[in-house]
Amino acid sequence: MQNGTIVYLYGDSLYINLTNKCPNSCNFCIRNYTDNLGDADNLWLEREPSADEVLSRIKEEICEKKTTVDEIIFCGYGEPTERLEEIIDISRGIKEFTDKPIRINTNGMADLIHKKKTAHLLEGVVDAVSVSLNAPTAEKYCDLCHPEFGTESFDAILKWTEDIKKYVPDVRMSVVGVISEEDIQECRKIAENLGVKFRVR
């Protein structure tokens, strides 16, 4: 069986689908409703791609096809930081042939996933990070995202966001627009208190 799409175009960005693993099972997750996004045929992976495979596909788009993109983003049908070492290797490789900014879209649970501090490992590696907050309290987060790490997930996300802004220049928190306006505003306050940008997606 052919493996799923590992690099795909969506909007003005080039996306990297590194893994389908994720410690969350969010009610709103797009993978509950479709197998594809952008120009991807299928984002379900039979096997996870190597760093070399990903770099080869990105080179093909950027250097051979001369595809114009604004940004290169780690975001597929899983949590990218499940494969933190590959993110680091791929990002360093990308910087050898393009100056396009590199971003990670993450649930902010890298420390819980790897059972260690991880934010410092991304210094000089990626240019931006977007952390999915999606709820203003631990209880609401658990009800919406069903994290395998339970209620400690919420505080871990806030701590990781606080840490990552020391090492990455562009950090934002985001929420899905399906939550209530009251919860959106509470989440906005959390982002402001952490000193990072905020976006409703």
Number of C-alpha atoms within 10 A of each C-alpha: 4 8 13 19 21 23 26 25 18 13 11 12 18 23 24 25 25 30 24 18 16 18 19 20 15 18 11 14 14 12 17 11 8 10 14 18 17 12 12 17 12 17 24 20 19 13 12 17 18 12 18 13 13 20 20 15 16 26 17 13 18 17 13 10 10 10 15 13 16 12 16 23 24 24 21 24 24 23 26 25 27 20 17 18 13 18 21 19 14 21 23 15 19 22 14 8 12 12 9 16 16 21 22 23 20 22 27 27 29 22 17 17 17 13 9 9 12 19 19 14 14 19 16 13 21 24 20 21 24 22 24 21 27 24 23 19 16 15 14 15 19 21 13 17 20 18 20 13 15 15 17 14 23 23 13 17 21 18 15 20 26 18 16 22 20 12 19 19 13 15 23 21 27 23 20 16 14 11 14 11 10 10 17 23 12 15 23 22 14 18 23 14 10 17 14 17 14 22 17 15 10
